[in-house]
């Protein structure tokens, strides 16, 4: 099975881009040949998808990359090191890179994983999405569909 998994928080403005993309994919019935999953902020739930049946996962999340707002950075978890300081890993606090490291250390099956990181314009305590990211939604979806269909 293949998955596109959105990560984010609706109440933190552009941090919601990953889960809003998943909403769009589901609403427009574009999830053919893969399953679109809203992981939101409960990052430990990714462990459910780390098994022999999973062929590919694409994670979609906002992140600070030093790019222009709305720009994309594609990468794999093995290319980055998390610098986020956490008291612990739980369903209330997390870091996807650290969760994947934990999964490796505890012998979960790690399929091919790619991350689509989207540079936010603004992270603030407010529901919504900046016009910059909202205006690129169709492009984000098309890039994801192309990647998942190619398996690349």
Phi and psi in radians as a Rosetta constraint file:
Dihedral C 1 N 2 CA 2 C 2 CIRCULARHARMONIC -2.014 0.35
Dihedral N 2 CA 2 C 2 N 3 CIRCULARHARMONIC 2.567 0.35
Dihedral C 2 N 3 CA 3 C 3 CIRCULARHARMONIC -2.366 0.35
Dihedral N 3 CA 3 C 3 N 4 CIRCULARHARMONIC 2.467 0.35
Dihedral C 3 N 4 CA 4 C 4 CIRCULARHARMONIC -1.945 0.35
Dihedral N 4 CA 4 C 4 N 5 CIRCULARHARMONIC 2.115 0.35
Dihedral C 4 N 5 CA 5 C 5 CIRCULARHARMONIC -2.070 0.35
Dihedral N 5 CA 5 C 5 N 6 CIRCULARHARMONIC 2.141 0.35
Dihedral C 5 N 6 CA 6 C 6 CIRCULARHARMONIC -1.638 0.35
Dihedral N 6 CA 6 C 6 N 7 CIRCULARHARMONIC 2.398 0.35
Dihedral C 6 N 7 CA 7 C 7 CIRCULARHARMONIC -2.109 0.35
Dihedral N 7 CA 7 C 7 N 8 CIRCULARHARMONIC 2.521 0.35
Dihedral C 7 N 8 CA 8 C 8 CIRCULARHARMONIC 2.778 0.35
Dihedral N 8 CA 8 C 8 N 9 CIRCULARHARMONIC -3.020 0.35
Dihedral C 8 N 9 CA 9 C 9 CIRCULARHARMONIC -2.451 0.35
Dihedral N 9 CA 9 C 9 N 10 CIRCULARHARMONIC 2.016 0.35
Dihedral C 9 N 10 CA 10 C 10 CIRCULARHARMONIC -0.999 0.35
Dihedral N 10 CA 10 C 10 N 11 CIRCULARHARMONIC -0.553 0.35
Dihedral C 10 N 11 CA 11 C 11 CIRCULARHARMONIC -1.516 0.35
Dihedral N 11 CA 11 C 11 N 12 CIRCULARHARMONIC 0.133 0.35
Dihedral C 11 N 12 CA 12 C 12 CIRCULARHARMONIC -2.113 0.35
Dihedral N 12 CA 12 C 12 N 13 CIRCULARHARMONIC 0.685 0.35
Dihedral C 12 N 13 CA 13 C 13 CIRCULARHARMONIC 0.939 0.35
Dihedral N 13 CA 13 C 13 N 14 CIRCULARHARMONIC -2.016 0.35
Dihedral C 13 N 14 CA 14 C 14 CIRCULARHARMONIC -1.161 0.35
Dihedral N 14 CA 14 C 14 N 15 CIRCULARHARMONIC -0.228 0.35
Dihedral C 14 N 15 CA 15 C 15 CIRCULARHARMONIC -1.142 0.35
Dihedral N 15 CA 15 C 15 N 16 CIRCULARHARMONIC -0.224 0.35
Dihedral C 15 N 16 CA 16 C 16 CIRCULARHARMONIC -1.509 0.35
Dihedral N 16 CA 16 C 16 N 17 CIRCULARHARMONIC 0.018 0.35
Dihedral C 16 N 17 CA 17 C 17 CIRCULARHARMONIC -1.008 0.35
Dihedral N 17 CA 17 C 17 N 18 CIRCULARHARMONIC -0.717 0.35
Dihedral C 17 N 18 CA 18 C 18 CIRCULARHARMONIC -1.052 0.35
Dihedral N 18 CA 18 C 18 N 19 CIRCULARHARMONIC -0.796 0.35
Dihedral C 18 N 19 CA 19 C 19 CIRCULARHARMONIC -1.350 0.35
Dihedral N 19 CA 19 C 19 N 20 CIRCULARHARMONIC -0.446 0.35
Dihedral C 19 N 20 CA 20 C 20 CIRCULARHARMONIC -1.233 0.35
Dihedral N 20 CA 20 C 20 N 21 CIRCULARHARMONIC -0.612 0.35
Dihedral C 20 N 21 CA 21 C 21 CIRCULARHARMONIC -1.126 0.35
Dihedral N 21 CA 21 C 21 N 22 CIRCULARHARMONIC -0.731 0.35
Dihedral C 21 N 22 CA 22 C 22 CIRCULARHARMONIC -1.066 0.35
Dihedral N 22 CA 22 C 22 N 23 CIRCULARHARMONIC -0.763 0.35
Dihedral C 22 N 23 CA 23 C 23 CIRCULARHARMONIC -0.965 0.35
Dihedral N 23 CA 23 C 23 N 24 CIRCULARHARMONIC -0.793 0.35
Dihedral C 23 N 24 CA 24 C 24 CIRCULARHARMONIC -1.130 0.35
Dihedral N 24 CA 24 C 24 N 25 CIRCULARHARMONIC -0.773 0.35
Dihedral C 24 N 25 CA 25 C 25 CIRCULARHARMONIC -1.026 0.35
Dihedral N 25 CA 25 C 25 N 26 CIRCULARHARMONIC -0.796 0.35
Dihedral C 25 N 26 CA 26 C 26 CIRCULARHARMONIC -1.195 0.35
Dihedral N 26 CA 26 C 26 N 27 CIRCULARHARMONIC -0.805 0.35
Dihedral C 26 N 27 CA 27 C 27 CIRCULARHARMONIC -1.064 0.35
Dihedral N 27 CA 27 C 27 N 28 CIRCULARHARMONIC -0.578 0.35
Dihedral C 27 N 28 CA 28 C 28 CIRCULARHARMONIC -1.713 0.35
Dihedral N 28 CA 28 C 28 N 29 CIRCULARHARMONIC 0.227 0.35
Dihedral C 28 N 29 CA 29 C 29 CIRCULARHARMONIC 0.893 0.35
Dihedral N 29 CA 29 C 29 N 30 CIRCULARHARMONIC 0.761 0.35
Dihedral C 29 N 30 CA 30 C 30 CIRCULARHARMONIC -1.619 0.35
Dihedral N 30 CA 30 C 30 N 31 CIRCULARHARMONIC -0.064 0.35
Dihedral C 30 N 31 CA 31 C 31 CIRCULARHARMONIC -1.487 0.35
Dihedral N 31 CA 31 C 31 N 32 CIRCULARHARMONIC 1.300 0.35
Dihedral C 31 N 32 CA 32 C 32 CIRCULARHARMONIC -1.977 0.35
Dihedral N 32 CA 32 C 32 N 33 CIRCULARHARMONIC 2.166 0.35
Dihedral C 32 N 33 CA 33 C 33 CIRCULARHARMONIC 1.496 0.35
Dihedral N 33 CA 33 C 33 N 34 CIRCULARHARMONIC 0.032 0.35
Dihedral C 33 N 34 CA 34 C 34 CIRCULARHARMONIC -2.752 0.35
Dihedral N 34 CA 34 C 34 N 35 CIRCULARHARMONIC 2.932 0.35
Dihedral C 34 N 35 CA 35 C 35 CIRCULARHARMONIC -1.999 0.35
Dihedral N 35 CA 35 C 35 N 36 CIRCULARHARMONIC 2.317 0.35
Dihedral C 35 N 36 CA 36 C 36 CIRCULARHARMONIC -1.640 0.35
Dihedral N 36 CA 36 C 36 N 37 CIRCULARHARMONIC 2.222 0.35
Dihedral C 36 N 37 CA 37 C 37 CIRCULARHARMONIC -2.162 0.35
Dihedral N 37 CA 37 C 37 N 38 CIRCULARHARMONIC 2.289 0.35
Dihedral C 37 N 38 CA 38 C 38 CIRCULARHARMONIC -1.643 0.35
Dihedral N 38 CA 38 C 38 N 39 CIRCULARHARMONIC 1.799 0.35
Dihedral C 38 N 39 CA 39 C 39 CIRCULARHARMONIC -1.516 0.35
Dihedral N 39 CA 39 C 39 N 40 CIRCULARHARMONIC -0.339 0.35
Dihedral C 39 N 40 CA 40 C 40 CIRCULARHARMONIC 0.872 0.35
Dihedral N 40 CA 40 C 40 N 41 CIRCULARHARMONIC -2.239 0.35
Dihedral C 40 N 41 CA 41 C 41 CIRCULARHARMONIC -1.777 0.35
Dihedral N 41 CA 41 C 41 N 42 CIRCULARHARMONIC -0.018 0.35
Dihedral C 41 N 42 CA 42 C 42 CIRCULARHARMONIC -1.520 0.35
Dihedral N 42 CA 42 C 42 N 43 CIRCULARHARMONIC 1.363 0.35
Dihedral C 42 N 43 CA 43 C 43 CIRCULARHARMONIC -1.169 0.35
Dihedral N 43 CA 43 C 43 N 44 CIRCULARHARMONIC -0.439 0.35
Dihedral C 43 N 44 CA 44 C 44 CIRCULARHARMONIC -1.116 0.35
Dihedral N 44 CA 44 C 44 N 45 CIRCULARHARMONIC -0.367 0.35
Dihedral C 44 N 45 CA 45 C 45 CIRCULARHARMONIC -1.132 0.35
Dihedral N 45 CA 45 C 45 N 46 CIRCULARHARMONIC -0.287 0.35
Dihedral C 45 N 46 CA 46 C 46 CIRCULARHARMONIC -1.095 0.35
Dihedral N 46 CA 46 C 46 N 47 CIRCULARHARMONIC -0.423 0.35
Dihedral C 46 N 47 CA 47 C 47 CIRCULARHARMONIC -1.009 0.35
Dihedral N 47 CA 47 C 47 N 48 CIRCULARHARMONIC -0.496 0.35
Dihedral C 47 N 48 CA 48 C 48 CIRCULARHARMONIC -1.043 0.35
Dihedral N 48 CA 48 C 48 N 49 CIRCULARHARMONIC -0.546 0.35
Dihedral C 48 N 49 CA 49 C 49 CIRCULARHARMONIC -1.689 0.35
Dihedral N 49 CA 49 C 49 N 50 CIRCULARHARMONIC -0.009 0.35
Dihedral C 49 N 50 CA 50 C 50 CIRCULARHARMONIC -1.643 0.35
Dihedral N 50 CA 50 C 50 N 51 CIRCULARHARMONIC 1.484 0.35
Dihedral C 50 N 51 CA 51 C 51 CIRCULARHARMONIC -2.661 0.35
Dihedral N 51 CA 51 C 51 N 52 CIRCULARHARMONIC 3.100 0.35
Dihedral C 51 N 52 CA 52 C 52 CIRCULARHARMONIC -1.100 0.35
Dihedral N 52 CA 52 C 52 N 53 CIRCULARHARMONIC -0.469 0.35
Dihedral C 52 N 53 CA 53 C 53 CIRCULARHARMONIC -1.367 0.35
Dihedral N 53 CA 53 C 53 N 54 CIRCULARHARMONIC -0.267 0.35
Dihedral C 53 N 54 CA 54 C 54 CIRCULARHARMONIC -1.522 0.35
Dihedral N 54 CA 54 C 54 N 55 CIRCULARHARMONIC 2.117 0.35
Dihedral C 54 N 55 CA 55 C 55 CIRCULARHARMONIC -1.574 0.35
Dihedral N 55 CA 55 C 55 N 56 CIRCULARHARMONIC -0.700 0.35
Dihedral C 55 N 56 CA 56 C 56 CIRCULARHARMONIC -2.709 0.35
Dihedral N 56 CA 56 C 56 N 57 CIRCULARHARMONIC 2.507 0.35
Dihedral C 56 N 57 CA 57 C 57 CIRCULARHARMONIC -2.292 0.35
Dihedral N 57 CA 57 C 57 N 58 CIRCULARHARMONIC 2.322 0.35
Dihedral C 57 N 58 CA 58 C 58 CIRCULARHARMONIC -2.024 0.35
Dihedral N 58 CA 58 C 58 N 59 CIRCULARHARMONIC 2.120 0.35
Dihedral C 58 N 59 CA 59 C 59 CIRCULARHARMONIC -1.673 0.35
Dihedral N 59 CA 59 C 59 N 60 CIRCULARHARMONIC 2.453 0.35
Dihedral C 59 N 60 CA 60 C 60 CIRCULARHARMONIC -2.166 0.35
Dihedral N 60 CA 60 C 60 N 61 CIRCULARHARMONIC 2.170 0.35
Dihedral C 60 N 61 CA 61 C 61 CIRCULARHARMONIC -2.721 0.35
Dihedral N 61 CA 61 C 61 N 62 CIRCULARHARMONIC 2.803 0.35
Dihedral C 61 N 62 CA 62 C 62 CIRCULARHARMONIC -1.464 0.35
Dihedral N 62 CA 62 C 62 N 63 CIRCULARHARMONIC 2.742 0.35
Dihedral C 62 N 63 CA 63 C 63 CIRCULARHARMONIC -2.925 0.35
Dihedral N 63 CA 63 C 63 N 64 CIRCULARHARMONIC 2.700 0.35
Dihedral C 63 N 64 CA 64 C 64 CIRCULARHARMONIC -1.523 0.35
Dihedral N 64 CA 64 C 64 N 65 CIRCULARHARMONIC 1.897 0.35
Dihedral C 64 N 65 CA 65 C 65 CIRCULARHARMONIC -2.084 0.35
Dihedral N 65 CA 65 C 65 N 66 CIRCULARHARMONIC -0.010 0.35
Dihedral C 65 N 66 CA 66 C 66 CIRCULARHARMONIC 1.295 0.35
Dihedral N 66 CA 66 C 66 N 67 CIRCULARHARMONIC 0.385 0.35
Dihedral C 66 N 67 CA 67 C 67 CIRCULARHARMONIC -1.729 0.35
Dihedral N 67 CA 67 C 67 N 68 CIRCULARHARMONIC 3.112 0.35
Dihedral C 67 N 68 CA 68 C 68 CIRCULARHARMONIC -1.275 0.35
Dihedral N 68 CA 68 C 68 N 69 CIRCULARHARMONIC 2.533 0.35
Dihedral C 68 N 69 CA 69 C 69 CIRCULARHARMONIC -0.912 0.35
Dihedral N 69 CA 69 C 69 N 70 CIRCULARHARMONIC 2.296 0.35
Dihedral C 69 N 70 CA 70 C 70 CIRCULARHARMONIC 1.618 0.35
Dihedral N 70 CA 70 C 70 N 71 CIRCULARHARMONIC -0.257 0.35
Dihedral C 70 N 71 CA 71 C 71 CIRCULARHARMONIC -1.263 0.35
Dihedral N 71 CA 71 C 71 N 72 CIRCULARHARMONIC 2.752 0.35
Dihedral C 71 N 72 CA 72 C 72 CIRCULARHARMONIC -1.978 0.35
Dihedral N 72 CA 72 C 72 N 73 CIRCULARHARMONIC 2.514 0.35
Dihedral C 72 N 73 CA 73 C 73 CIRCULARHARMONIC -2.212 0.35
Dihedral N 73 CA 73 C 73 N 74 CIRCULARHARMONIC 2.144 0.35
Dihedral C 73 N 74 CA 74 C 74 CIRCULARHARMONIC -1.678 0.35
Dihedral N 74 CA 74 C 74 N 75 CIRCULARHARMONIC 2.379 0.35
Dihedral C 74 N 75 CA 75 C 75 CIRCULARHARMONIC -2.805 0.35
Dihedral N 75 CA 75 C 75 N 76 CIRCULARHARMONIC 2.975 0.35
Dihedral C 75 N 76 CA 76 C 76 CIRCULARHARMONIC -1.964 0.35
Dihedral N 76 CA 76 C 76 N 77 CIRCULARHARMONIC 2.693 0.35
Dihedral C 76 N 77 CA 77 C 77 CIRCULARHARMONIC -1.010 0.35
Dihedral N 77 CA 77 C 77 N 78 CIRCULARHARMONIC -0.531 0.35
Dihedral C 77 N 78 CA 78 C 78 CIRCULARHARMONIC -1.279 0.35
Dihedral N 78 CA 78 C 78 N 79 CIRCULARHARMONIC -0.177 0.35
Dihedral C 78 N 79 CA 79 C 79 CIRCULARHARMONIC -1.582 0.35
Dihedral N 79 CA 79 C 79 N 80 CIRCULARHARMONIC -0.097 0.35
Dihedral C 79 N 80 CA 80 C 80 CIRCULARHARMONIC -2.266 0.35
Dihedral N 80 CA 80 C 80 N 81 CIRCULARHARMONIC 2.759 0.35
Dihedral C 80 N 81 CA 81 C 81 CIRCULARHARMONIC -2.156 0.35
Dihedral N 81 CA 81 C 81 N 82 CIRCULARHARMONIC 2.307 0.35
Dihedral C 81 N 82 CA 82 C 82 CIRCULARHARMONIC -1.309 0.35
Dihedral N 82 CA 82 C 82 N 83 CIRCULARHARMONIC 2.400 0.35
Dihedral C 82 N 83 CA 83 C 83 CIRCULARHARMONIC -1.988 0.35
Dihedral N 83 CA 83 C 83 N 84 CIRCULARHARMONIC 0.089 0.35
Dihedral C 83 N 84 CA 84 C 84 CIRCULARHARMONIC -1.221 0.35
Dihedral N 84 CA 84 C 84 N 85 CIRCULARHARMONIC 2.267 0.35
Dihedral C 84 N 85 CA 85 C 85 CIRCULARHARMONIC -1.601 0.35
Dihedral N 85 CA 85 C 85 N 86 CIRCULARHARMONIC 2.175 0.35
Dihedral C 85 N 86 CA 86 C 86 CIRCULARHARMONIC -2.179 0.35
Dihedral N 86 CA 86 C 86 N 87 CIRCULARHARMONIC 2.536 0.35
Dihedral C 86 N 87 CA 87 C 87 CIRCULARHARMONIC -1.249 0.35
Dihedral N 87 CA 87 C 87 N 88 CIRCULARHARMONIC -0.624 0.35
Dihedral C 87 N 88 CA 88 C 88 CIRCULARHARMONIC -2.925 0.35
Dihedral N 88 CA 88 C 88 N 89 CIRCULARHARMONIC 3.092 0.35
Dihedral C 88 N 89 CA 89 C 89 CIRCULARHARMONIC -1.839 0.35
Dihedral N 89 CA 89 C 89 N 90 CIRCULARHARMONIC 2.151 0.35
Dihedral C 89 N 90 CA 90 C 90 CIRCULARHARMONIC -2.646 0.35
Dihedral N 90 CA 90 C 90 N 91 CIRCULARHARMONIC -3.105 0.35
Dihedral C 90 N 91 CA 91 C 91 CIRCULARHARMONIC -1.315 0.35
Dihedral N 91 CA 91 C 91 N 92 CIRCULARHARMONIC -0.093 0.35
Dihedral C 91 N 92 CA 92 C 92 CIRCULARHARMONIC -1.907 0.35
Dihedral N 92 CA 92 C 92 N 93 CIRCULARHARMONIC -0.229 0.35
Dihedral C 92 N 93 CA 93 C 93 CIRCULARHARMONIC -2.568 0.35
Dihedral N 93 CA 93 C 93 N 94 CIRCULARHARMONIC 2.336 0.35
Dihedral C 93 N 94 CA 94 C 94 CIRCULARHARMONIC -2.937 0.35
Dihedral N 94 CA 94 C 94 N 95 CIRCULARHARMONIC 3.037 0.35
Dihedral C 94 N 95 CA 95 C 95 CIRCULARHARMONIC -2.663 0.35
Dihedral N 95 CA 95 C 95 N 96 CIRCULARHARMONIC 2.056 0.35
Dihedral C 95 N 96 CA 96 C 96 CIRCULARHARMONIC -1.047 0.35
Dihedral N 96 CA 96 C 96 N 97 CIRCULARHARMONIC -0.603 0.35
Dihedral C 96 N 97 CA 97 C 97 CIRCULARHARMONIC -1.143 0.35
Dihedral N 97 CA 97 C 97 N 98 CIRCULARHARMONIC -0.741 0.35
Dihedral C 97 N 98 CA 98 C 98 CIRCULARHARMONIC -1.209 0.35
Dihedral N 98 CA 98 C 98 N 99 CIRCULARHARMONIC -0.603 0.35
Dihedral C 98 N 99 CA 99 C 99 CIRCULARHARMONIC -1.141 0.35
Dihedral N 99 CA 99 C 99 N 100 CIRCULARHARMONIC -0.721 0.35
Dihedral C 99 N 100 CA 100 C 100 CIRCULARHARMONIC -1.175 0.35
Dihedral N 100 CA 100 C 100 N 101 CIRCULARHARMONIC -0.627 0.35
Dihedral C 100 N 101 CA 101 C 101 CIRCULARHARMONIC -1.093 0.35
Dihedral N 101 CA 101 C 101 N 102 CIRCULARHARMONIC -0.768 0.35
Dihedral C 101 N 102 CA 102 C 102 CIRCULARHARMONIC -1.051 0.35
Dihedral N 102 CA 102 C 102 N 103 CIRCULARHARMONIC -0.737 0.35
Dihedral C 102 N 103 CA 103 C 103 CIRCULARHARMONIC -1.085 0.35
Dihedral N 103 CA 103 C 103 N 104 CIRCULARHARMONIC -0.727 0.35
Dihedral C 103 N 104 CA 104 C 104 CIRCULARHARMONIC -1.084 0.35
Dihedral N 104 CA 104 C 104 N 105 CIRCULARHARMONIC -0.771 0.35
Dihedral C 104 N 105 CA 105 C 105 CIRCULARHARMONIC -1.164 0.35
Dihedral N 105 CA 105 C 105 N 106 CIRCULARHARMONIC -0.422 0.35
Dihedral C 105 N 106 CA 106 C 106 CIRCULARHARMONIC -1.867 0.35
Dihedral N 106 CA 106 C 106 N 107 CIRCULARHARMONIC 0.376 0.35
Dihedral C 106 N 107 CA 107 C 107 CIRCULARHARMONIC 1.155 0.35
Dihedral N 107 CA 107 C 107 N 108 CIRCULARHARMONIC 0.513 0.35
Dihedral C 107 N 108 CA 108 C 108 CIRCULARHARMONIC -1.240 0.35
Dihedral N 108 CA 108 C 108 N 109 CIRCULARHARMONIC 2.670 0.35
Dihedral C 108 N 109 CA 109 C 109 CIRCULARHARMONIC -1.348 0.35
Dihedral N 109 CA 109 C 109 N 110 CIRCULARHARMONIC 2.149 0.35
Dihedral C 109 N 110 CA 110 C 110 CIRCULARHARMONIC -1.843 0.35
Dihedral N 110 CA 110 C 110 N 111 CIRCULARHARMONIC 1.913 0.35
Dihedral C 110 N 111 CA 111 C 111 CIRCULARHARMONIC -1.370 0.35
Dihedral N 111 CA 111 C 111 N 112 CIRCULARHARMONIC -3.068 0.35
Dihedral C 111 N 112 CA 112 C 112 CIRCULARHARMONIC -1.125 0.35
Dihedral N 112 CA 112 C 112 N 113 CIRCULARHARMONIC 2.154 0.35
Dihedral C 112 N 113 CA 113 C 113 CIRCULARHARMONIC -2.219 0.35
Dihedral N 113 CA 113 C 113 N 114 CIRCULARHARMONIC 2.273 0.35
Dihedral C 113 N 114 CA 114 C 114 CIRCULARHARMONIC -2.149 0.35
Dihedral N 114 CA 114 C 114 N 115 CIRCULARHARMONIC 2.669 0.35
Dihedral C 114 N 115 CA 115 C 115 CIRCULARHARMONIC -2.156 0.35
Dihedral N 115 CA 115 C 115 N 116 CIRCULARHARMONIC 2.260 0.35
Dihedral C 115 N 116 CA 116 C 116 CIRCULARHARMONIC -1.736 0.35
Dihedral N 116 CA 116 C 116 N 117 CIRCULARHARMONIC 1.814 0.35
Dihedral C 116 N 117 CA 117 C 117 CIRCULARHARMONIC -1.685 0.35
Dihedral N 117 CA 117 C 117 N 118 CIRCULARHARMONIC 2.260 0.35
Dihedral C 117 N 118 CA 118 C 118 CIRCULARHARMONIC -2.000 0.35
Dihedral N 118 CA 118 C 118 N 119 CIRCULARHARMONIC 2.186 0.35
Dihedral C 118 N 119 CA 119 C 119 CIRCULARHARMONIC -1.217 0.35
Dihedral N 119 CA 119 C 119 N 120 CIRCULARHARMONIC 2.060 0.35
Dihedral C 119 N 120 CA 120 C 120 CIRCULARHARMONIC -1.282 0.35
Dihedral N 120 CA 120 C 120 N 121 CIRCULARHARMONIC 2.728 0.35
Dihedral C 120 N 121 CA 121 C 121 CIRCULARHARMONIC -1.479 0.35
Dihedral N 121 CA 121 C 121 N 122 CIRCULARHARMONIC -0.712 0.35
Dihedral C 121 N 122 CA 122 C 122 CIRCULARHARMONIC -2.714 0.35
Dihedral N 122 CA 122 C 122 N 123 CIRCULARHARMONIC 2.328 0.35
Dihedral C 122 N 123 CA 123 C 123 CIRCULARHARMONIC -1.921 0.35
Dihedral N 123 CA 123 C 123 N 124 CIRCULARHARMONIC 2.072 0.35
Dihedral C 123 N 124 CA 124 C 124 CIRCULARHARMONIC -2.661 0.35
Dihedral N 124 CA 124 C 124 N 125 CIRCULARHARMONIC 2.819 0.35
Dihedral C 124 N 125 CA 125 C 125 CIRCULARHARMONIC -1.326 0.35
Dihedral N 125 CA 125 C 125 N 126 CIRCULARHARMONIC 1.534 0.35
Dihedral C 125 N 126 CA 126 C 126 CIRCULARHARMONIC -2.908 0.35
Dihedral N 126 CA 126 C 126 N 127 CIRCULARHARMONIC 2.477 0.35
Dihedral C 126 N 127 CA 127 C 127 CIRCULARHARMONIC -1.322 0.35
Dihedral N 127 CA 127 C 127 N 128 CIRCULARHARMONIC 2.471 0.35
Dihedral C 127 N 128 CA 128 C 128 CIRCULARHARMONIC 2.380 0.35
Dihedral N 128 CA 128 C 128 N 129 CIRCULARHARMONIC -2.997 0.35
Dihedral C 128 N 129 CA 129 C 129 CIRCULARHARMONIC -2.657 0.35
Dihedral N 129 CA 129 C 129 N 130 CIRCULARHARMONIC 2.435 0.35
Dihedral C 129 N 130 CA 130 C 130 CIRCULARHARMONIC -1.123 0.35
Dihedral N 130 CA 130 C 130 N 131 CIRCULARHARMONIC 2.690 0.35
Dihedral C 130 N 131 CA 131 C 131 CIRCULARHARMONIC -1.056 0.35
Dihedral N 131 CA 131 C 131 N 132 CIRCULARHARMONIC -0.589 0.35
Dihedral C 131 N 132 CA 132 C 132 CIRCULARHARMONIC -1.056 0.35
Dihedral N 132 CA 132 C 132 N 133 CIRCULARHARMONIC -0.902 0.35
Dihedral C 132 N 133 CA 133 C 133 CIRCULARHARMONIC -1.258 0.35
Dihedral N 133 CA 133 C 133 N 134 CIRCULARHARMONIC -0.706 0.35
Dihedral C 133 N 134 CA 134 C 134 CIRCULARHARMONIC -1.045 0.35
Dihedral N 134 CA 134 C 134 N 135 CIRCULARHARMONIC -0.655 0.35
Dihedral C 134 N 135 CA 135 C 135 CIRCULARHARMONIC -1.219 0.35
Dihedral N 135 CA 135 C 135 N 136 CIRCULARHARMONIC -0.281 0.35
Dihedral C 135 N 136 CA 136 C 136 CIRCULARHARMONIC -1.842 0.35
Dihedral N 136 CA 136 C 136 N 137 CIRCULARHARMONIC 0.123 0.35
Dihedral C 136 N 137 CA 137 C 137 CIRCULARHARMONIC -0.978 0.35
Dihedral N 137 CA 137 C 137 N 138 CIRCULARHARMONIC -0.814 0.35
Dihedral C 137 N 138 CA 138 C 138 CIRCULARHARMONIC -1.075 0.35
Dihedral N 138 CA 138 C 138 N 139 CIRCULARHARMONIC -0.683 0.35
Dihedral C 138 N 139 CA 139 C 139 CIRCULARHARMONIC -1.131 0.35
Dihedral N 139 CA 139 C 139 N 140 CIRCULARHARMONIC -0.754 0.35
Dihedral C 139 N 140 CA 140 C 140 CIRCULARHARMONIC -1.030 0.35
Dihedral N 140 CA 140 C 140 N 141 CIRCULARHARMONIC -0.797 0.35
Dihedral C 140 N 141 CA 141 C 141 CIRCULARHARMONIC -1.098 0.35
Dihedral N 141 CA 141 C 141 N 142 CIRCULARHARMONIC -0.785 0.35
Dihedral C 141 N 142 CA 142 C 142 CIRCULARHARMONIC -1.102 0.35
Dihedral N 142 CA 142 C 142 N 143 CIRCULARHARMONIC -0.699 0.35
Dihedral C 142 N 143 CA 143 C 143 CIRCULARHARMONIC -1.110 0.35
Dihedral N 143 CA 143 C 143 N 144 CIRCULARHARMONIC -0.745 0.35
Dihedral C 143 N 144 CA 144 C 144 CIRCULARHARMONIC -1.101 0.35
Dihedral N 144 CA 144 C 144 N 145 CIRCULARHARMONIC -0.805 0.35
Dihedral C 144 N 145 CA 145 C 145 CIRCULARHARMONIC -1.060 0.35
Dihedral N 145 CA 145 C 145 N 146 CIRCULARHARMONIC -0.717 0.35
Dihedral C 145 N 146 CA 146 C 146 CIRCULARHARMONIC -1.093 0.35
Dihedral N 146 CA 146 C 146 N 147 CIRCULARHARMONIC -0.789 0.35
Dihedral C 146 N 147 CA 147 C 147 CIRCULARHARMONIC -1.118 0.35
Dihedral N 147 CA 147 C 147 N 148 CIRCULARHARMONIC -0.789 0.35
Dihedral C 147 N 148 CA 148 C 148 CIRCULARHARMONIC -1.222 0.35
Dihedral N 148 CA 148 C 148 N 149 CIRCULARHARMONIC -0.617 0.35
Dihedral C 148 N 149 CA 149 C 149 CIRCULARHARMONIC -1.262 0.35
Dihedral N 149 CA 149 C 149 N 150 CIRCULARHARMONIC -0.607 0.35
Dihedral C 149 N 150 CA 150 C 150 CIRCULARHARMONIC -1.369 0.35
Dihedral N 150 CA 150 C 150 N 151 CIRCULARHARMONIC -0.356 0.35
Dihedral C 150 N 151 CA 151 C 151 CIRCULARHARMONIC 1.309 0.35
Dihedral N 151 CA 151 C 151 N 152 CIRCULARHARMONIC 0.277 0.35
